[in-house]
Amino acid sequence: MEPSVDLYQPSRMYARAGWAAFAGSLVCVLCGLGAPLAFIPAFLCFLTGIALAWLATRPIIRVSVGQFNIGERAIAWREVREINSRFTSPLVVHVKLTNARNKLLVFPGEPERIARLMYQLRRRSYLASFDGVGYRDYWLWSSVTDADNEENGLGTPVRMVSTEDEQEIERIFQKLKSVGRSDSRKDDATSNRD
């Protein structure tokens, strides 16, 4: 294994919830012996337990510099063309690869680990688009919004004009202010009174 490999294992919460669902199913079956309608929630709890057990047994995801592995399946970063997220908890991501191949990535983890995995998938898939947005555009807008959200919006503003243009605008404003004609509405109001 490479030294900079991040491992993403399924959360134990899903296994615990699966066992709880199976226990609830058993309780409902026992209640169903006296009241047959209790077999309906028993069946639903059993299906929920199966789904949660399936999520708990998802393979480990390994993320390294050159590739990521889903169980034994290795996928190089240069093969990834699209990453489309469907759900965030558990994380369900549809990954389109080269040669019209598709892979469904399911990761049932804690919210912090899900966010970290999505960040790494997006950061290292340099040839991919993310939910229809290209790699460069995604990171450009991501950096702009991060700068805006820094310190509750009190971060440095995005520069819209060059420094020379800003100085020229300031010089013109000061000249208009000294002449007294910076507000054309004042001039219109005084001429209408006469």
Secondary structure, 3 states (H helix, E strand, C coil): CCCCCEEECCCHHHHHHHHHHHHHHHHHHHHHCCCHHHHHHHHHHHHHHHHHHHHHCCCCEEECCCEEEECCEEEEHHHEEEEEEEEECCEEEEEEEHHHCEEEEEECCCHHHHHHHHHHHHHHCCCCEECCEEHHHHHHHHHHHHHHHHHHHCCCCCCCCCHHHHHHHHHHHHHHHHHCCCCHHHHHHHHHHC
